[in-house]
Amino acid sequence: MIYWPITLADSLGYYREGGLSVSIQDLQGGSKALEALFGGSTDVVCGFYDHTVQMAAQGRELRAFVSLLRYPGLAVTTTSPDVKTIADLKGRNVGVSAAGSSTHLFLNFVLAQNGVKPEQVSIVQVGLGSTAVAAATRNRIDAEVLTDPTVGLLTKQVSSLRILADTRDGDGVRRAFAVDTYPASVLYSTAPWLAAHREEASKLTRAIVRTLQWMHSHTAEEIRDKMPPSLRIEDAQVEIEGVRSLKNMLSEDGKLTAKDAETVKRVLGTTIEAVRIANIDLSRTYTNEFASPVQ
C-alpha cells in the first residue's frame, strides 16, 4: 500500500496525459528493485530513499527525485507470546520483505536501538502480502516487518498480534527516529538516466504530485475504488482502514529536505559502517528540481 500512488497515477491517467507510457513491475523487495535498475531491466525504482544513501556509501550514485511519503509506514509485529519487546527478538526468526530491503534496514535499526546486534536474529524473507500473512499464521517466524493492509489483516486474524514498533503515524515516527518526518517511498534512478531523461523525470514527478493531491482530496473508499481489482484484498473494510492511515502518511508536495536526508544518514549510520556513511555528499542523493507546484 505504501507504493499505491504509483499505480493510482496510472489508473487516473496521469502518465498518459503527460505523454508517458509506463510499465510497472512488481518486485519482491528493494534489493530486487536495485538489481533490476543496475541490470538495466527498469529505468526508475519506486523504493525507499535510504537506498540512495546506502548505495552512495558504496560509491554508486542514485538520486531520488520525488517523494511519496513523509512516514515509512513500517511496523514490527509479533504473534509470539514470549516476545514482549524488541529486545526479546534476540535469537528469534524475524521476517522481512527481502534481505537488504528497507524492511531489513529498519529492523536492524530498531534492533540496534534496543541492544540487539543484527547477527543475533535469523532473517526470513517473507514478502509483504499474502506470503507474509502465511508466515505469521503458520508460525514460521516469531516477528516480522509489515505494512498495511497486511498489518490490518493479521490484526483481524490473530488476536494475539502485538506491534513492537510502528512508523505509520507521527507519534510512532517520533518514538522510532526522534523526528517529525522520515522520508520513505520515493522515485529514484541513476544519475546518468536522470541527466539523459530530464523531460521524462519531470513528467513522472508531475504525475506523482498530481496523484498525491488527488489522494489528499478524496475519501479512502474513492481511492480504493480506483485501484485495479487484482491489487486489492477481499476484506474491503480492512483495506479502507489501511488507506485512511496511508492518507496521513502522504507527502504534501513531493519534495525532500536537507533535514530529511540528514535523518536517514544518521539512522543508516547505526546499521552501516559509520565512516562510509559520514563521507557521503547527501546533496547528490536527491533533487527537488522536478517537483514544482502542480495546479
C-alpha positions as CSV (number, residue, x, y, z in Angstrom):
1,M,0.0,0.0,0.0
2,I,2.9,2.4,0.6
3,Y,3.5,2.2,-3.2
4,W,-0.1,2.7,-4.2
5,P,0.4,6.2,-5.6
6,I,2.5,4.7,-8.5
7,T,-0.4,2.5,-9.6
8,L,-3.0,5.2,-8.9
9,A,-1.2,7.6,-11.2
10,D,-1.7,5.0,-14.0
11,S,-5.4,4.4,-13.1
12,L,-6.1,8.1,-13.0
13,G,-4.5,8.5,-16.5
14,Y,-1.8,11.0,-15.3
15,Y,1.1,9.2,-17.0
16,R,-0.8,9.2,-20.4
17,E,-1.8,12.8,-20.0
18,G,1.8,13.7,-19.6
19,G,2.8,11.8,-22.7
20,L,4.3,8.8,-21.0
21,S,3.9,5.1,-21.5
22,V,4.8,3.5,-18.1
23,S,5.1,-0.2,-17.4
24,I,5.0,-1.1,-13.7
25,Q,7.0,-4.2,-12.5
26,D,6.1,-5.6,-9.1
27,L,9.3,-6.9,-7.4
28,Q,9.7,-8.7,-4.1
29,G,11.7,-6.0,-2.3
30,G,14.1,-3.1,-2.5
31,S,17.1,-5.2,-3.1
32,K,15.5,-6.9,-6.1
33,A,14.5,-3.5,-7.4
34,L,18.1,-2.3,-7.2
35,E,19.2,-5.3,-9.1
36,A,16.7,-4.5,-11.8
37,L,17.8,-0.9,-12.0
38,F,21.6,-1.7,-12.2
39,G,20.9,-4.5,-14.6
40,G,19.0,-2.2,-17.0
41,S,15.6,-4.0,-16.9
42,T,14.0,-1.0,-15.3
43,D,14.6,2.8,-15.6
44,V,13.2,4.1,-12.4
45,V,12.5,2.5,-9.0
46,C,9.8,3.2,-6.5
47,G,11.6,2.4,-3.3
48,F,12.8,3.9,-0.1
49,Y,15.1,6.9,-0.1
50,D,17.5,5.1,2.2
51,H,18.6,3.0,-0.9
52,T,20.2,6.1,-2.5
53,V,22.2,6.8,0.7
54,Q,23.1,3.2,1.1
55,M,24.4,3.0,-2.5
56,A,26.3,6.3,-2.1
57,A,28.2,4.6,0.7
58,Q,29.2,2.0,-1.9
59,G,30.3,4.6,-4.4
60,R,27.2,4.2,-6.6
61,E,25.2,7.3,-7.4
62,L,21.5,7.2,-7.3
63,R,19.2,10.2,-7.0
64,A,15.6,10.4,-5.6
65,F,13.5,13.0,-7.5
66,V,10.0,12.8,-6.0
67,S,8.9,11.8,-2.5
68,L,5.6,9.9,-1.9
69,L,5.5,9.5,1.9
70,R,6.5,11.5,5.0
71,Y,6.3,8.4,7.2
72,P,7.8,5.0,6.4
73,G,4.6,3.0,7.2
74,L,6.5,0.1,8.6
75,A,5.6,-1.9,11.7
76,V,7.4,-4.6,13.6
77,T,4.8,-7.1,14.7
78,T,4.8,-10.4,16.6
79,T,2.4,-13.2,17.3
80,S,4.7,-15.0,19.7
81,P,3.6,-14.9,23.4
82,D,7.2,-14.9,24.5
83,V,8.1,-11.7,22.6
84,K,7.1,-8.6,24.5
85,T,9.7,-6.1,23.3
86,I,12.2,-5.6,20.5
87,A,15.0,-6.9,22.8
88,D,13.1,-10.2,23.0
89,L,13.8,-10.8,19.3
90,K,17.4,-11.9,20.2
91,G,17.8,-15.4,18.9
92,R,14.4,-15.4,17.0
93,N,13.3,-15.7,13.4
94,V,12.2,-12.4,12.0
95,G,10.6,-11.9,8.6
96,V,11.4,-9.0,6.2
97,S,10.2,-8.5,2.6
98,A,13.7,-9.3,1.2
99,A,17.2,-9.4,2.6
100,G,18.8,-5.9,2.2
101,S,15.5,-4.2,1.7
102,S,14.2,-1.2,3.7
103,T,12.2,-3.5,5.9
104,H,15.5,-5.2,6.7
105,L,17.3,-1.9,7.3
106,F,14.5,-0.7,9.6
107,L,14.7,-3.9,11.6
108,N,18.4,-3.6,12.0
109,F,17.9,0.0,13.3
110,V,15.3,-0.9,15.9
111,L,17.4,-3.9,17.0
112,A,20.4,-1.6,17.5
113,Q,18.3,0.9,19.4
114,N,17.4,-2.0,21.8
115,G,20.8,-3.5,22.3
116,V,20.4,-6.4,19.8
117,K,23.0,-7.0,17.1
118,P,21.6,-7.8,13.6
119,E,23.5,-11.1,13.6
120,Q,21.7,-12.2,16.7
121,V,18.4,-12.7,14.8
122,S,17.7,-15.0,11.9
123,I,16.3,-13.3,8.8
124,V,13.5,-14.9,6.9
125,Q,12.3,-13.4,3.5
126,V,8.5,-13.3,3.6
127,G,7.5,-10.6,1.2
128,L,4.8,-8.1,2.2
129,G,1.5,-9.5,1.2
130,S,-0.2,-13.0,1.4
131,T,3.2,-14.7,1.9
132,A,3.8,-12.5,5.0
133,V,0.4,-13.4,6.4
134,A,1.0,-17.1,5.9
135,A,4.4,-16.9,7.5
136,A,2.9,-15.4,10.7
137,T,-0.2,-17.6,10.9
138,R,1.8,-20.8,10.2
139,N,4.3,-20.0,13.0
140,R,7.3,-19.9,10.6
141,I,8.5,-16.7,12.3
142,D,8.5,-15.0,15.7
143,A,8.1,-11.5,14.3
144,E,8.1,-9.6,11.0
145,V,8.2,-6.1,9.5
146,L,5.0,-5.3,7.7
147,T,3.0,-2.6,6.0
148,D,-0.8,-2.0,5.6
149,P,-3.0,-3.7,4.7
150,T,-1.1,-6.8,5.9
151,V,-1.0,-5.3,9.5
152,G,-4.8,-4.9,9.4
153,L,-5.3,-8.4,8.1
154,L,-3.2,-10.0,10.7
155,T,-4.7,-7.9,13.5
156,K,-8.1,-9.3,12.4
157,Q,-7.0,-12.9,12.0
158,V,-4.6,-13.2,15.0
159,S,-5.9,-11.8,18.3
160,S,-2.5,-12.2,19.9
161,L,-0.8,-9.9,17.4
162,R,1.3,-7.1,19.1
163,I,3.0,-4.2,17.5
164,L,6.5,-3.6,18.8
165,A,7.5,-0.6,16.7
166,D,5.2,1.4,14.4
167,T,6.0,4.2,11.9
168,R,2.6,4.6,10.3
169,D,1.9,7.9,12.1
170,G,3.7,10.9,13.6
171,D,3.9,9.6,17.1
172,G,5.4,6.3,16.0
173,V,8.0,8.1,13.8
174,R,9.0,10.4,16.7
175,R,9.4,7.4,19.0
176,A,11.5,5.5,16.5
177,F,13.6,8.2,15.0
178,A,13.2,11.3,17.2
179,V,12.0,13.4,14.3
180,D,8.6,14.6,13.0
181,T,9.0,13.2,9.4
182,Y,11.1,10.5,7.8
183,P,11.2,10.1,4.0
184,A,10.3,6.7,2.8
185,S,8.8,5.8,-0.7
186,V,10.4,7.9,-3.5
187,L,11.1,7.6,-7.2
188,Y,14.8,7.3,-7.8
189,S,17.1,6.4,-10.7
190,T,20.8,6.6,-11.7
191,A,22.4,9.9,-12.3
192,P,23.1,9.2,-16.0
193,W,19.5,8.2,-16.6
194,L,18.2,11.4,-15.0
195,A,20.7,13.5,-16.9
196,A,19.6,11.9,-20.2
197,H,15.9,11.9,-19.4
198,R,15.1,15.2,-17.7
199,E,11.8,15.6,-19.6
200,E,10.6,12.1,-18.6
201,A,11.7,12.6,-14.9
202,S,9.7,15.9,-14.9
203,K,6.6,14.3,-16.3
204,L,6.9,11.4,-13.8
205,T,7.2,13.8,-11.0
206,R,4.2,15.8,-12.2
207,A,2.1,12.7,-12.4
208,I,3.0,11.6,-8.9
209,V,2.4,15.0,-7.3
210,R,-1.0,15.3,-9.1
211,T,-1.8,11.8,-7.7
212,L,-0.8,12.8,-4.1
213,Q,-3.0,15.9,-4.4
214,W,-5.9,13.7,-5.7
215,M,-5.5,11.3,-2.8
216,H,-5.5,14.1,-0.2
217,S,-8.8,15.4,-1.6
218,H,-10.6,12.1,-1.9
219,T,-12.0,9.5,0.5
220,A,-10.4,6.2,1.3
221,E,-13.3,4.5,-0.4
222,E,-12.8,6.5,-3.6
223,I,-9.1,5.8,-3.5
224,R,-9.6,2.1,-3.1
225,D,-12.2,2.0,-6.0
226,K,-9.5,3.4,-8.4
227,M,-7.1,0.6,-7.6
228,P,-7.1,-2.4,-10.0
229,P,-9.1,-5.3,-8.5
230,S,-6.1,-7.5,-8.8
231,L,-4.2,-5.4,-6.3
232,R,-7.0,-5.1,-3.8
233,I,-7.7,-7.5,-1.0
234,E,-11.1,-9.1,-0.4
235,D,-11.6,-7.6,3.0
236,A,-12.7,-4.1,1.9
237,Q,-13.0,-2.7,5.5
238,V,-9.5,-3.7,6.5
239,E,-8.2,-2.1,3.3
240,I,-10.2,1.1,3.7
241,E,-8.8,1.5,7.2
242,G,-5.3,1.0,5.7
243,V,-6.0,3.7,3.1
244,R,-7.1,6.1,5.8
245,S,-3.7,5.5,7.5
246,L,-1.9,5.9,4.2
247,K,-3.5,9.3,3.5
248,N,-1.9,10.6,6.7
249,M,1.5,9.4,5.5
250,L,1.4,11.0,2.1
251,S,3.8,13.8,1.2
252,E,2.3,17.2,0.7
253,D,4.5,18.4,-2.2
254,G,6.7,15.5,-3.3
255,K,9.9,17.2,-2.0
256,L,12.7,16.0,0.2
257,T,14.6,18.3,2.6
258,A,18.2,18.5,3.7
259,K,16.9,17.7,7.3
260,D,15.2,14.6,5.9
261,A,18.3,13.4,4.2
262,E,20.4,14.0,7.4
263,T,18.0,12.0,9.4
264,V,18.3,9.0,7.1
265,K,22.0,9.3,7.1
266,R,22.0,9.3,10.9
267,V,19.8,6.2,11.1
268,L,21.8,4.3,8.5
269,G,25.0,5.2,10.4
270,T,23.9,2.8,13.1
271,T,23.4,-0.1,10.7
272,I,26.1,0.5,8.1
273,E,29.8,1.3,8.6
274,A,29.7,4.8,10.1
275,V,32.9,6.0,8.4
276,R,31.5,5.3,4.9
277,I,28.2,7.0,5.7
278,A,29.9,10.1,7.2
279,N,31.7,10.9,4.0
280,I,28.6,10.9,1.8
281,D,27.6,14.1,0.0
282,L,23.8,14.0,0.6
283,S,23.1,16.7,-2.0
284,R,23.9,14.1,-4.6
285,T,21.3,11.6,-3.3
286,Y,18.2,13.6,-4.1
287,T,16.9,16.6,-6.1
288,N,13.8,18.7,-6.0
289,E,14.4,20.3,-9.4
290,F,11.4,18.5,-10.9
291,A,9.0,18.9,-8.0
292,S,7.5,22.3,-9.0
293,P,3.9,23.1,-7.8
294,V,1.1,21.5,-9.8
295,Q,-2.1,23.4,-10.3
